Amino acid sequence: MIVCSRCSKENQDHYKFCLGCGAELPRESSKPRSFSAPTPPGGSPKVGTGTKPPRRMQAAEALAAAEPVARAVDVDPSPVQAVRSEPAAAAAPLPQELAPLAEAAAPCINCGAQVPENFRFCHVCGHDLDAAPAPNRRSDIPEERVSAPAVAAAPRRSAARAKLILIQPDGSEGEAFPLGDGPTLIGRGTGGIFANDAYLSPEHSEFRFEGDQLVVRDMESLNGIYIRVEAEVPIELFDGSVFRVGQEILRFEAPTAPDASPDGTQLMGSPHQGFLGRICLVIGRETTGNCFPIPPAGIHLGRERGDVVFPEDGYVSGLHCRIHSEVGHVFLTDLGSSNGTFVRVLNESFVPKSTFVLMGQQLFRADY
């Protein structure tokens, strides 16, 4: 057991932070270690009383006093071998007062570790589970905590109804982030798997449930939230709609007639052939790259085939998606691409089950 120097609470040996006050626990044992060197094989020359030891013996003794550990290892390695041959000590059992609560645990919102319901601080990262900014917690728990079993066993955090599973670049699954029944705020300030993504805003998105449906809301983030559209299902595009194909971010702009000058003179331009609008590459906050007009017949986008191609983007399929018109409206349809087509959330949107969500440079799958 490790005794906290701040509140004197006893903690398990493998805990990093105190469960009583959240202070960092000392990692070294409080018992002093013995570094005395063992007697070399054959013994040491005995020096008589009043006899001055040789100069060579004085140097050896000085070296032994200055580096006892190194001398012990060099001369007699048997103590090291004995330590290595001992079996590893078994983990200390839980105290009797905590044994009934071993199964009543919930994930820490900061690092995801399983923490018993009656603990206030996470033993892995030291996060205060009752802190006001922490999502997925009940607000009806009083600040004063007592040690009565009925209060200790009361649930403080809502059970996870869904989780965001990180998808690695090779397609394998990574860490999972739990989503509770109440609003869950996600961003670079949340920490954990989101802390190192510079493309995430500190408060990027908010997930919540409306009935049995998961809803995501954009918290006015800089780079937005993208949801993957279902293959062969048309999605309507509006003026200003932004979508992502591979690593390319494009914005749809509907055609607008130029306004006449105050004296009634019309602005001249190329003949209008009934274009549906245009798509423009977004290469910065206020910067637009190449733009491509959309004729009445529509256009196809891809890496190898189509009217607009991105030959250097390996995340774009050979024939990725198309933009077309139906009954006077413009639609975007994914053509069964390998990496999918993603549409940016304007304000908030429903997230279908097992749908992929793109935030910053990280891809997640919403499972619930």
ZIFEN-V284971 format. One record per residue. PHI is phi in whole degrees, -180 to 180 (* if undefined). PSI is psi in radians with two decimals (none if undefined). NEAR is the number of other C-alpha atoms within 12 Angstrom. Layout:
((PHI;PSI;NEAR) (PHI;PSI;NEAR))
This chain:
((*;2.54;24) (-111;2.21;27) (-95;2.18;27) (-68;2.32;26) (-76;-0.24;19) (-93;-0.85;18) (-117;0.01;18) (65;0.37;17) (-83;2.47;19) (-84;2.37;22) (-130;2.75;35) (-65;2.71;25) (-63;-0.50;25) (-91;0.01;22) (-76;2.50;30) (-98;-0.49;26) (-130;2.61;34) (-70;2.40;36) (-80;-0.21;35) (-92;-0.72;31) (-129;-0.10;27) (83;0.07;30) (-73;2.64;28) (-71;2.32;26) (-88;2.57;33) (-67;2.43;21) (-92;-0.41;19) (-88;2.61;14) (-69;2.53;13) (-76;-0.26;13) (-80;2.29;8) (-69;2.51;8) (-93;2.58;9) (-94;2.16;10) (-113;0.37;17) (-68;2.40;19) (-79;2.41;25) (-71;2.86;24) (-70;2.23;19) (-62;2.75;19) (-60;2.33;14) (92;-0.17;10) (82;3.05;9) (-109;2.60;12) (-61;2.33;16) (-86;2.23;12) (-102;2.17;12) (-73;2.86;9) (-69;2.29;7) (82;-0.02;6) (-97;2.20;8) (-78;2.14;12) (-68;2.67;16) (-61;2.76;14) (-62;-0.61;10) (-64;-0.65;12) (-68;-0.65;16) (-63;-0.72;15) (-66;-0.68;13) (-66;-0.72;18) (-67;-0.67;19) (-63;-0.71;14) (-66;-0.68;17) (-67;-0.65;24) (-71;-0.59;17) (-79;-0.65;16) (-130;1.23;17) (-67;-0.62;23) (-68;-0.80;22) (-64;-0.70;19) (-66;-0.68;23) (-64;-0.66;25) (-73;-0.70;21) (-70;-0.63;18) (-86;-0.81;20) (-137;1.60;20) (-78;0.02;20) (-60;-0.65;18) (-61;-0.63;20) (-66;-0.74;17) (-63;-0.64;11) (-66;-0.66;11) (-66;-0.73;12) (-69;-0.50;11) (-79;-0.24;10) (-73;2.45;11) (-68;2.66;8) (-67;2.43;9) (-69;2.46;9) (-72;2.62;9) (-63;2.45;11) (-66;2.39;15) (-70;2.75;16) (-67;2.56;19) (-60;2.74;14) (-62;-0.59;10) (-73;-0.30;15) (-102;-0.22;23) (-60;-0.73;15) (-67;-0.32;17) (-101;0.16;23) (-63;-0.58;20) (-87;-0.30;15) (-86;1.38;22) (-129;2.72;29) (-140;2.66;34) (-71;2.49;35) (-69;2.34;42) (-71;-0.27;41) (-93;-0.78;38) (-121;-0.18;29) (86;0.03;29) (-70;2.58;25) (-78;2.06;24) (-119;2.29;34) (-56;2.59;30) (-63;-0.46;33) (-89;0.05;36) (-95;2.47;39) (-92;-0.58;36) (-114;2.52;34) (-73;2.32;37) (-78;-0.15;34) (-97;-0.85;29) (-114;-0.14;28) (78;0.20;30) (-67;2.39;35) (-78;1.91;29) (-71;-0.27;41) (-103;0.15;32) (-66;2.55;25) (-63;-0.72;15) (-70;-0.27;21) (-70;2.19;28) (-76;3.05;33) (61;0.59;36) (-126;2.68;32) (-84;2.39;24) (-90;-0.02;19) (-94;0.16;14) (-88;2.18;21) (-67;2.76;14) (-69;-0.64;14) (-77;2.21;12) (-110;2.38;19) (-117;2.90;17) (-98;0.26;16) (-67;2.42;12) (-59;-0.62;16) (-65;-0.68;13) (-75;-0.67;17) (-65;-0.59;25) (-85;-0.11;27) (-69;2.34;25) (-69;2.36;28) (-106;-0.40;34) (-120;2.50;37) (-70;2.51;28) (-67;2.54;24) (-70;2.18;29) (-99;-0.32;28) (-152;3.04;32) (-152;2.57;32) (-99;2.05;38) (-101;2.13;28) (-71;2.29;29) (-102;2.07;26) (-71;2.82;17) (-56;-0.48;14) (-87;0.07;10) (94;-0.13;15) (-80;2.84;13) (-87;2.44;17) (-110;-2.42;19) (-70;2.78;22) (-120;2.40;29) (-114;2.12;36) (-76;2.57;40) (-120;2.12;37) (-85;-3.09;33) (-70;-0.59;27) (-87;-3.11;27) (-63;2.38;28) (-123;2.07;37) (-91;2.33;33) (-128;2.39;40) (180;-3.07;35) (-64;-0.51;26) (-76;-0.17;22) (-71;-0.48;30) (85;-2.90;26) (64;-2.28;24) (-74;-0.14;33) (-101;-0.15;33) (-68;-0.55;22) (-99;0.15;18) (-96;1.82;23) (-70;-0.24;20) (-86;-0.07;22) (-92;2.39;31) (-74;2.75;30) (-56;-0.69;25) (-121;1.68;28) (-95;-0.84;33) (-148;2.86;38) (-134;2.24;35) (-109;2.44;38) (-153;2.94;33) (-110;2.38;25) (-119;1.71;17) (70;-2.16;11) (-100;0.16;15) (-110;2.33;21) (-84;2.35;32) (-124;2.42;32) (-119;2.42;36) (-125;2.35;31) (-80;2.16;31) (-90;0.79;25) (56;0.76;20) (-73;2.78;26) (-73;-0.76;22) (-103;-0.08;33) (78;3.13;37) (-123;2.37;42) (-121;2.40;41) (-117;2.34;38) (-73;2.34;40) (-90;2.69;36) (-75;2.46;27) (-63;2.46;22) (63;0.33;19) (-115;1.94;18) (-64;2.41;23) (-120;2.19;30) (-71;2.42;26) (-105;2.42;33) (-117;2.93;26) (-61;2.09;22) (96;-0.03;22) (-64;2.40;31) (-117;2.35;33) (-139;2.85;43) (-126;2.29;39) (-125;1.92;45) (63;-2.16;34) (-99;0.09;26) (-95;2.26;33) (-109;2.16;33) (-125;2.63;34) (-123;2.30;33) (-89;2.32;33) (-125;2.11;27) (-75;2.64;23) (-72;2.49;21) (-132;2.44;13) (-77;2.39;14) (-68;2.49;13) (-76;2.52;12) (-74;2.72;11) (-70;2.89;10) (-55;-0.51;8) (-89;0.12;8) (93;0.02;9) (-77;2.30;10) (-86;2.54;12) (-80;2.29;14) (-80;2.65;12) (-164;3.12;9) (-66;2.71;8) (-60;2.35;8) (-83;2.08;17) (-103;0.43;14) (79;0.55;20) (-61;2.52;27) (-79;-0.29;31) (145;-2.66;35) (-151;2.78;33) (-116;2.42;41) (-126;2.45;29) (-74;2.30;27) (-96;1.99;26) (-118;0.11;17) (-176;3.09;15) (-62;-0.76;12) (-122;0.33;9) (-119;2.37;14) (-119;2.40;18) (-92;-2.47;17) (-63;2.52;18) (-120;2.56;20) (-130;2.16;26) (-71;2.65;28) (-110;1.87;32) (-71;2.98;22) (-57;-0.53;21) (-79;-0.15;19) (88;3.08;29) (-137;2.76;31) (-115;2.53;32) (-120;2.48;37) (-172;-3.11;35) (-93;-0.52;27) (-118;-0.58;20) (-127;2.74;19) (125;3.07;22) (-80;-0.53;24) (-124;2.09;32) (-120;2.60;26) (-125;1.39;27) (-67;-0.35;21) (-98;-0.01;15) (-99;1.84;20) (-72;-0.20;20) (-87;-0.09;24) (-94;2.30;33) (-73;2.90;30) (-55;-0.82;28) (-127;1.87;31) (-95;-0.97;40) (-156;3.05;42) (-143;2.70;36) (-119;2.22;41) (-147;3.01;30) (-118;2.41;26) (-142;2.26;18) (46;0.76;9) (81;0.09;14) (-120;2.69;20) (-102;2.34;33) (-128;2.68;33) (-115;2.26;41) (-130;2.19;35) (-77;2.39;36) (-102;0.65;28) (76;0.63;22) (-68;2.77;28) (-70;-0.75;23) (-101;-0.01;33) (82;2.91;34) (-117;2.31;45) (-118;2.39;37) (-113;2.36;39) (-75;2.42;37) (-75;2.21;33) (-74;-0.90;26) (-130;-1.14;19) (-149;2.79;22) (-156;2.67;26) (-72;2.57;28) (-115;1.87;35) (-62;2.79;23) (-63;2.43;22) (60;0.46;21) (-90;2.59;29) (-88;2.38;30) (-122;2.30;40) (-111;2.07;40) (-131;2.19;42) (62;-2.23;30) (-110;0.41;26) (-120;2.40;31) (-106;2.29;34) (-126;2.71;34) (-116;2.23;33) (-89;1.92;32) (-108;2.19;24) (-161;none;24))
